[in-house]
Amino acid sequence: MTASAADILARAALPVLQRFPPETAHALGLRGLRAMQRFWKSPPFPANLATEICGLHFAHPLGLAAGFDKNGAYLDALGALGFSHIEVGTVTPRPQPGNPRPRLFRLRHIDALLNRMGFNNKGADYVAAGMQRSAYRGIRGVSIGKNADTPLDRAADDYVECLRKLYAVADYFAINVSSPNTQRLRELQAPEALADIILPLQQERERLGKMHGKRVPLFVKISPDLDGDGFRDLCATMKRHRVDGVIATNTTTGSQTLRAMAKDLGSGGFSGAPLAQGAVGILVELRREMGEEFPIIATGGIMDGEQALGRLRAGANLLQVYTGFVYRGPALLTEILAALPHVAD
Ligand SMILES: Cc1cc2nc3c(=O)[nH]c(=O)nc-3n(C[C@H](O)[C@H](O)[C@H](O)COP(=O)(O)O)c2cc1C
């Protein structure tokens, strides 16, 4: 069975899944993918789509964003669809339940989701063991964060503990300091706070690198809601401390209009189409601030092939999808991969 057969099956399954509450649909969808995974066979990717970032070989630019496979339990099933990379997590040192349900909402009429999951995950040990068992051959990113009950001034300990526990199974780490759903987490984007996390992580990486014989790059995932000064400070901090790359962006707490539209649903981060414009703006600014060579992974509102192409043309090295994949399933991968060769034109 080919990836296009996966598209057809998914096209039939998606309307059924969307009758369930979003989090139930997510769990059912993942289980369905796993049940069918041995039947998929993603087609070989054109060699001109391959790209090398920080010494890592990506078969093509398109990956799955963090939060879809929180525990790295579905790497094989998701990998079989053809993602070049999958970002597992966000993982915290200790398991935690996340926020009370409901905490994930569809805003179908505007191609968006609202979530306040709050890093629900089974903890770093569990995730590391599962990833060890996986046969996924693409690039494995691991997004790391702090437990909800860890005070902000001890956050670095949590990030370092995750690094230690997951180093052997990770190809890159994403330092998540931008989720709106863990109280005060975004304060960790401020220059001193970020340096206080990056420096111990780099020190520990030095030690682990020798032990494991590999240097795992550290990327920072940023918020789309920073103001101009906050953004420039963040860029300066990433430059000063030689961060390996950036993932832009996480979900947005939204404009007033967007918040008004979803006021009955409570707080959270918006993803999908309403995020696109802001995410592109940040991508363009990042490329300008950080220079030509700096690795940038673009995510936020990539809902079709045209958006994907636009991000690459605006300077992204890699792309990640989440909400578009929720609504469109594997057909989105097919469309984006078909659109990409035109980059070479
Ligand atoms: C339900 C849900 C859970 C998410 N969980 C995480 C997470 O744990 N860590 C993270 O870095 N980003 C998380 N994200 C953000 C996505 O990785 C992505 O940055 C964002 O949704 C923008 O991409 P999109 O518009 O394609 O969805 C989550 C998004 C959604 C919708």
The ligand as an SDF file (V2000), in Angstrom:
LIG
                    3D

 31 33  0  0  0  0  0  0  0  0999 V2000
   -2.7580   20.1240   21.0700 C   0  0  0  0  0  0  0  0  0  0  0  0
   -1.4010   20.7540   20.8980 C   0  0  0  0  0  0  0  0  0  0  0  0
   -0.3770   20.4060   21.7650 C   0  0  0  0  0  0  0  0  0  0  0  0
    0.8820   20.9910   21.6180 C   0  0  0  0  0  0  0  0  0  0  0  0
    1.8820   20.6310   22.4670 N   0  0  0  0  0  0  0  0  0  0  0  0
    3.1150   21.1600   22.3130 C   0  0  0  0  0  0  0  0  0  0  0  0
    4.1790   20.7630   23.1460 C   0  0  0  0  0  0  0  0  0  0  0  0
    4.0270   19.9170   24.0190 O   0  0  0  0  0  0  0  0  0  0  0  0
    5.3870   21.3610   22.9550 N   0  0  0  0  0  0  0  0  0  0  0  0
    5.6090   22.2980   21.9840 C   0  0  0  0  0  0  0  0  0  0  0  0
    6.7270   22.7790   21.8380 O   0  0  0  0  0  0  0  0  0  0  0  0
    4.6010   22.6850   21.1590 N   0  0  0  0  0  0  0  0  0  0  0  0
    3.3820   22.1350   21.3010 C   0  0  0  0  0  0  0  0  0  0  0  0
    2.3740   22.5130   20.4620 N   0  0  0  0  0  0  0  0  0  0  0  0
    2.6410   23.5490   19.4320 C   0  0  0  0  0  0  0  0  0  0  0  0
    2.9870   22.9380   18.0730 C   0  0  0  0  0  0  0  0  0  0  0  0
    4.1560   22.1740   18.1570 O   0  0  0  0  0  0  0  0  0  0  0  0
    3.1710   24.0340   17.0160 C   0  0  0  0  0  0  0  0  0  0  0  0
    4.2800   24.8210   17.3620 O   0  0  0  0  0  0  0  0  0  0  0  0
    1.9600   24.9370   16.8950 C   0  0  0  0  0  0  0  0  0  0  0  0
    0.7600   24.2070   16.9960 O   0  0  0  0  0  0  0  0  0  0  0  0
    1.9650   25.7190   15.5790 C   0  0  0  0  0  0  0  0  0  0  0  0
    1.8850   24.8650   14.4830 O   0  0  0  0  0  0  0  0  0  0  0  0
    0.5030   24.5800   13.6990 P   0  0  0  0  0  0  0  0  0  0  0  0
   -0.1230   25.9020   13.4100 O   0  0  0  0  0  0  0  0  0  0  0  0
    0.8950   23.7920   12.4760 O   0  0  0  0  0  0  0  0  0  0  0  0
   -0.3420   23.7710   14.6250 O   0  0  0  0  0  0  0  0  0  0  0  0
    1.1060   21.9560   20.5890 C   0  0  0  0  0  0  0  0  0  0  0  0
    0.0650   22.2890   19.7290 C   0  0  0  0  0  0  0  0  0  0  0  0
   -1.1850   21.7000   19.8560 C   0  0  0  0  0  0  0  0  0  0  0  0
   -2.2870   22.1000   18.9160 C   0  0  0  0  0  0  0  0  0  0  0  0
  1  2  1  0
  2  3  1  0
  2 30  2  0
  3  4  2  0
  4  5  1  0
  4 28  1  0
  5  6  2  0
  6  7  1  0
  6 13  1  0
  7  8  2  0
  7  9  1  0
  9 10  1  0
 10 11  2  0
 10 12  1  0
 12 13  2  0
 13 14  1  0
 14 15  1  0
 14 28  1  0
 15 16  1  0
 16 17  1  0
 16 18  1  0
 18 19  1  0
 18 20  1  0
 20 21  1  0
 20 22  1  0
 22 23  1  0
 23 24  1  0
 24 25  2  0
 24 26  1  0
 24 27  1  0
 28 29  2  0
 29 30  1  0
 30 31  1  0
M  END
$$$$
